[in-house]
Amino acid sequence: MRVLFGGVPAAGHLFPLIPLAQALRHAGHDVVVVSLDGAESLVAGLPFAGPAPGVDWRRTIRALGAARLPAEMARTVETNSADREAFVALAALVNDEVAENVAAFASSWRPDLVVYEYLFPAAAAAATVLGVPAVRHDLGFTEIAPLHDVMVKHMSVPMGEVLSLDVAPPSMVGGQPRGWPLRPGAYTGTGVVPPRTGPRIAVTLGTVPPKVGGFSTLDRVVTAAASVAAEFVLVMGDMDISSLGGLPPNVTACGWVPWDSLVRTSDAVIHHGGSGTALAALACGVPQLVLPDGSDRFAAASAVDERGAGISARGDDVSAELISRLLTDSSLRAASREVAAEIAEMPSVESVARRLESLVG
């Protein structure tokens, strides 16, 4: 079987696809990841194709949005992409722009199945052209089906019916899976997790928010951390945080380390609300402080807070007292462990890979 995976060039969208792609490859199937410029370094060594060279995802969204959907562009800017209906309409324009290229590559590679994340429906359109099944790999807590309909409306290429995979724990999205359930997981890279020396809190603000909004929230976290009896490990990738000045003795900054491995050695997590980041903490039964600032990160923050597995707050609210609650509030830990047990019962990538095989006659 040949399986084409598609996603936009962003770690939060491609990394969750990789475990399933690896499971299918391990089972003897051929896979390829299709995306746009900049994704080459995000596919964990899997075969990669960029059928639309020169198309920059973010720059093209801005250009096409300003020219064709100025009202949706204004809503997206005003809400920092938290207005998902407006944002996905803009994303649809980019997909429409590259759909012919993606379909041409698919026609030459001839996949039997297409798996894609919701911001890259050009892959689903290619599946329609070829007459093969398409499966949407949803990423977190946002209800994707209505957003999919918005994107279809703004695309000129035909798109058939798609199945969906749902990685959200059912108790956090109304009690029932919204598609085929799949235990959440994501590729989180390689690297060495620092040895633990005492109570530990893992911190990340993702790969995008600090570049857009600066380090003000991180600065508040670091300042408050100095008064908390725990060690803090900051995962900042390749970002330069020297503008923060010297870090407190109990705060260590790392580059890229496997987030899930770090979380397993931690007692709590502070993060920006990325769905994969939140799900990793939930899978480990670790309480979390979520500091959303845009995109779909408010959905993750609300889901965590409402389930009682963590706290949603603004950057301005960060304090030593708030962070300390992650270590002392037994109700947060109990709810986190309940969700972890629920996630452990969800179907593994291996079992879902076998189920996908049944789609191909």
C-alpha positions as CSV (number, residue, x, y, z in Angstrom):
1,M,0.0,0.0,0.0
2,R,1.2,3.5,-0.8
3,V,0.1,6.3,1.6
4,L,0.5,10.0,0.9
5,F,0.5,12.2,4.0
6,G,-0.1,16.0,3.7
7,G,0.2,18.9,6.0
8,V,1.2,22.6,6.2
9,P,4.9,23.4,7.0
10,A,4.4,23.8,10.8
11,A,5.7,21.5,13.5
12,G,2.3,21.5,15.3
13,H,0.6,20.2,12.2
14,L,3.2,17.8,10.8
15,F,4.6,16.2,13.9
16,P,1.3,14.6,14.9
17,L,1.1,12.8,11.6
18,I,4.5,11.2,11.9
19,P,3.8,8.3,14.3
20,L,1.1,7.0,12.0
21,A,3.3,7.4,9.0
22,Q,6.1,5.6,10.8
23,A,3.7,2.8,11.9
24,L,2.6,2.2,8.3
25,R,6.1,2.3,7.0
26,H,7.1,-0.2,9.7
27,A,4.3,-2.5,8.5
28,G,5.8,-2.5,5.1
29,H,3.9,0.2,3.3
30,D,5.4,3.1,1.3
31,V,4.7,6.6,2.6
32,V,5.6,10.1,1.5
33,V,4.9,13.4,3.2
34,V,3.8,16.3,0.9
35,S,4.0,19.9,2.1
36,L,5.2,23.3,1.2
37,D,8.5,25.1,1.4
38,G,10.1,24.8,4.9
39,A,8.7,21.4,5.8
40,E,11.8,19.5,4.8
41,S,13.3,19.6,8.3
42,L,10.0,18.6,10.0
43,V,9.3,15.1,8.6
44,A,11.7,13.0,10.7
45,G,13.6,11.5,7.9
46,L,10.5,10.3,6.0
47,P,10.4,10.6,2.2
48,F,9.3,14.2,1.4
49,A,7.9,15.9,-1.7
50,G,7.4,19.6,-2.2
51,P,5.2,19.8,-5.3
52,A,4.8,23.6,-5.2
53,P,8.3,25.1,-4.8
54,G,8.4,28.7,-4.1
55,V,5.1,28.9,-2.3
56,D,5.6,30.3,1.2
57,W,2.7,29.3,3.5
58,R,2.4,32.4,5.7
59,R,3.4,35.0,3.1
60,T,0.9,33.6,0.6
61,I,-1.9,33.5,3.2
62,R,-1.3,37.2,3.8
63,A,-1.1,38.2,0.1
64,L,-4.1,36.2,-1.0
65,G,-6.1,37.1,2.0
66,A,-5.6,40.8,1.6
67,A,-6.5,40.6,-2.1
68,R,-9.5,38.3,-2.0
69,L,-10.9,38.1,1.5
70,P,-10.1,41.4,3.2
71,A,-12.8,41.0,5.9
72,E,-11.5,37.5,6.9
73,M,-8.0,38.8,6.8
74,A,-8.9,41.7,9.2
75,R,-10.6,39.2,11.6
76,T,-7.6,36.9,11.5
77,V,-5.2,39.8,12.4
78,E,-7.5,41.2,15.1
79,T,-7.8,37.8,16.9
80,N,-4.3,36.5,16.2
81,S,-5.9,33.7,14.2
82,A,-8.2,32.7,17.0
83,D,-11.2,33.3,14.7
84,R,-10.7,29.9,13.1
85,E,-13.5,30.3,10.6
86,A,-11.8,33.4,9.2
87,F,-8.4,31.9,9.2
88,V,-9.3,28.6,7.5
89,A,-10.9,30.6,4.7
90,L,-7.6,32.2,4.1
91,A,-5.8,28.9,4.3
92,A,-8.2,27.5,1.7
93,L,-7.0,30.1,-0.8
94,V,-3.4,28.8,-0.5
95,N,-4.7,25.2,-0.8
96,D,-6.6,26.2,-4.0
97,E,-3.4,27.8,-5.3
98,V,-1.3,24.5,-4.9
99,A,-4.1,21.9,-5.4
100,E,-3.1,21.3,-9.0
101,N,0.5,20.8,-8.1
102,V,-0.4,18.4,-5.3
103,A,-2.7,16.4,-7.6
104,A,0.0,16.2,-10.3
105,F,2.4,14.7,-7.8
106,A,-0.2,12.3,-6.5
107,S,-1.1,11.2,-10.0
108,S,2.6,10.4,-10.6
109,W,3.2,8.7,-7.3
110,R,-0.2,6.9,-7.3
111,P,-1.1,6.5,-3.6
112,D,-3.8,4.1,-2.5
113,L,-4.7,6.3,0.5
114,V,-4.3,9.9,1.5
115,V,-4.0,11.1,5.1
116,Y,-3.9,14.8,5.8
117,E,-4.3,17.4,8.5
118,Y,-7.1,19.8,8.2
119,L,-5.2,22.9,7.0
120,F,-4.0,21.0,3.9
121,P,-7.2,19.9,2.1
122,A,-5.3,20.1,-1.2
123,A,-4.3,16.5,-0.3
124,A,-8.0,15.5,0.0
125,A,-8.7,17.1,-3.4
126,A,-5.9,15.0,-4.9
127,A,-7.5,11.9,-3.4
128,T,-10.7,12.9,-5.1
129,V,-8.9,13.2,-8.5
130,L,-7.4,9.8,-8.1
131,G,-10.6,8.2,-6.6
132,V,-8.8,6.9,-3.5
133,P,-9.9,7.2,0.2
134,A,-9.0,10.4,2.1
135,V,-8.6,10.5,5.9
136,R,-8.4,13.7,7.8
137,H,-6.1,13.4,10.9
138,D,-7.5,15.9,13.3
139,L,-5.1,17.5,15.8
140,G,-6.7,18.4,19.1
141,F,-9.9,19.8,20.7
142,T,-11.3,22.1,18.0
143,E,-14.4,20.8,16.1
144,I,-12.9,20.4,12.7
145,A,-15.8,19.3,10.6
146,P,-17.4,22.8,10.3
147,L,-14.0,24.3,9.5
148,H,-13.6,21.7,6.8
149,D,-16.9,22.8,5.2
150,V,-15.7,26.5,5.2
151,M,-12.5,25.5,3.4
152,V,-14.4,23.5,0.8
153,K,-16.6,26.5,0.1
154,H,-13.6,28.7,-0.6
155,M,-11.8,26.1,-2.9
156,S,-12.6,25.7,-6.6
157,V,-11.4,22.1,-6.9
158,P,-13.8,19.2,-6.2
159,M,-13.5,17.3,-2.9
160,G,-15.2,14.1,-2.0
161,E,-16.2,12.7,1.4
162,V,-13.4,12.1,4.0
163,L,-13.1,10.0,7.1
164,S,-11.5,11.5,10.2
165,L,-9.3,10.4,13.0
166,D,-9.9,12.0,16.4
167,V,-7.1,12.2,19.0
168,A,-9.0,14.1,21.6
169,P,-9.9,12.2,24.8
170,P,-13.7,11.7,24.6
171,S,-14.4,13.1,28.1
172,M,-12.9,16.4,26.9
173,V,-15.0,16.8,23.8
174,G,-18.5,15.9,24.8
175,G,-18.1,12.2,25.7
176,Q,-18.0,10.7,22.2
177,P,-15.2,10.5,19.5
178,R,-15.8,12.7,16.5
179,G,-14.2,10.2,14.2
180,W,-12.2,7.0,14.4
181,P,-10.4,7.4,17.8
182,L,-6.6,7.4,17.8
183,R,-4.4,7.6,20.8
184,P,-2.7,11.0,20.6
185,G,1.1,11.2,20.0
186,A,3.5,13.2,18.0
187,Y,7.1,13.1,16.9
188,T,9.0,15.4,19.2
189,G,12.5,15.2,17.9
190,T,15.7,14.0,19.4
191,G,18.0,15.3,22.1
192,V,19.0,14.7,25.7
193,V,16.7,15.5,28.6
194,P,18.6,17.1,31.5
195,P,18.9,14.9,34.6
196,R,16.2,15.7,37.2
197,T,17.4,17.1,40.5
198,G,14.1,17.7,42.3
199,P,10.5,18.8,41.6
200,R,10.4,19.8,37.9
201,I,8.2,22.0,35.7
202,A,8.6,21.8,32.0
203,V,8.1,25.0,30.0
204,T,7.6,25.7,26.3
205,L,5.9,28.5,24.4
206,G,6.0,26.7,21.1
207,T,7.8,27.6,17.9
208,V,5.5,30.4,16.7
209,P,4.1,32.5,19.6
210,P,7.4,34.0,20.8
211,K,8.3,35.0,17.3
212,V,5.0,36.8,16.9
213,G,4.4,38.2,20.3
214,G,7.9,38.4,21.8
215,F,9.1,37.1,25.2
216,S,6.8,39.1,27.6
217,T,4.9,36.0,28.8
218,L,8.1,33.9,29.1
219,D,9.7,36.8,31.0
220,R,6.8,36.6,33.5
221,V,7.1,32.8,33.8
222,V,10.9,33.1,34.5
223,T,10.5,35.9,37.0
224,A,7.8,33.9,38.9
225,A,9.9,30.7,38.7
226,A,12.6,32.2,40.8
227,S,10.2,32.1,43.8
228,V,9.0,28.5,43.3
229,A,10.6,25.5,45.0
230,A,11.2,23.6,41.8
231,E,13.5,23.4,38.8
232,F,12.3,24.7,35.5
233,V,13.4,23.4,32.1
234,L,12.7,25.8,29.2
235,V,12.4,24.2,25.8
236,M,13.0,27.0,23.3
237,G,14.2,25.3,20.1
238,D,16.5,27.6,18.2
239,M,15.2,30.8,19.6
240,D,17.6,33.3,21.1
241,I,16.4,34.3,24.6
242,S,19.4,36.3,25.6
243,S,17.3,39.4,25.7
244,L,15.8,38.0,29.0
245,G,19.1,38.5,30.7
246,G,20.5,36.0,33.2
247,L,18.2,33.2,34.2
248,P,17.5,32.3,37.9
249,P,19.6,29.4,39.3
250,N,16.6,27.0,39.2
251,V,15.8,27.7,35.5
252,T,17.6,25.9,32.6
253,A,17.1,26.7,29.0
254,C,17.4,23.9,26.4
255,G,17.3,23.9,22.6
256,W,15.4,21.0,21.1
257,V,14.7,18.1,23.4
258,P,11.9,15.4,23.1
259,W,8.9,17.1,24.7
260,D,7.2,13.9,25.7
261,S,10.3,12.5,27.3
262,L,10.8,15.8,29.3
263,V,7.1,15.7,30.4
264,R,7.5,12.2,31.7
265,T,10.3,13.4,34.1
266,S,8.2,16.5,35.2
267,D,5.7,17.2,37.8
268,A,3.9,19.9,35.9
269,V,3.9,21.8,32.6
270,I,3.6,25.4,31.5
271,H,2.8,26.0,27.8
272,H,1.1,28.1,25.2
273,G,-1.8,25.9,24.4
274,G,-0.6,23.9,21.4
275,S,-2.8,20.9,21.1
276,G,0.1,18.4,20.8
277,T,1.8,20.0,23.8
278,A,-1.4,19.8,25.9
279,L,-2.1,16.2,24.8
280,A,1.4,15.1,25.8
281,A,0.9,16.4,29.3
282,L,-2.5,14.8,29.5
283,A,-1.1,11.4,28.4
284,C,1.5,11.6,31.2
285,G,-1.1,12.6,33.8
286,V,0.7,15.9,34.5
287,P,-1.1,19.1,35.6
288,Q,-0.6,22.1,33.2
289,L,-0.8,25.8,33.2
290,V,-1.9,27.0,29.7
291,L,-1.2,30.5,28.5
292,P,-3.0,30.8,25.1
293,D,-2.6,33.8,22.9
294,G,-4.2,33.0,19.6
295,S,-4.8,30.4,16.9
296,D,-6.6,27.3,18.2
297,R,-4.7,27.5,21.5
298,F,-7.7,28.9,23.3
299,A,-9.6,25.7,22.5
300,A,-6.9,23.5,24.1
301,A,-6.7,25.8,27.2
302,S,-10.5,25.7,27.7
303,A,-10.7,22.0,27.3
304,V,-7.9,21.4,29.9
305,D,-9.4,23.9,32.3
306,E,-12.9,22.7,32.0
307,R,-11.8,19.1,32.6
308,G,-10.0,20.1,35.7
309,A,-6.6,18.9,34.5
310,G,-5.0,22.2,34.5
311,I,-5.4,26.0,34.6
312,S,-6.0,28.4,31.8
313,A,-4.7,31.9,32.4
314,R,-3.4,35.0,30.7
315,G,0.3,35.9,30.7
316,D,-0.5,38.9,32.9
317,D,-1.9,36.5,35.6
318,V,1.3,34.4,35.9
319,S,2.7,34.4,39.5
320,A,4.7,32.2,41.8
321,E,1.4,31.4,43.6
322,L,-0.3,30.3,40.4
323,I,2.5,28.1,39.3
324,S,2.8,26.5,42.8
325,R,-0.8,25.3,42.5
326,L,0.4,22.9,39.8
327,L,2.5,21.2,42.4
328,T,0.1,21.4,45.4
329,D,-3.4,21.1,44.0
330,S,-4.3,17.4,44.3
331,S,-7.5,17.9,42.3
332,L,-5.5,19.0,39.2
333,R,-3.3,15.9,39.5
334,A,-6.3,13.5,40.0
335,A,-8.1,14.8,36.9
336,S,-4.9,14.7,34.9
337,R,-4.4,11.0,35.8
338,E,-8.0,10.2,34.9
339,V,-7.4,11.6,31.4
340,A,-4.1,9.7,31.2
341,A,-5.9,6.5,31.9
342,E,-8.5,7.4,29.3
343,I,-5.9,8.1,26.7
344,A,-4.1,4.8,27.4
345,E,-7.3,3.0,26.4
346,M,-7.6,4.7,23.0
347,P,-6.5,2.7,19.9
348,S,-2.8,2.7,19.2
349,V,-1.2,4.0,16.0
350,E,-0.5,0.3,15.1
351,S,-4.2,-0.7,15.4
352,V,-5.4,2.3,13.5
353,A,-2.8,1.6,10.8
354,R,-4.3,-1.9,10.4
355,R,-7.8,-0.3,10.2
356,L,-6.6,2.0,7.5
357,E,-5.4,-1.0,5.5
358,S,-9.0,-2.1,5.3
359,L,-9.9,1.0,3.3
360,V,-7.8,-0.2,0.4
361,G,-9.3,-3.0,-1.6
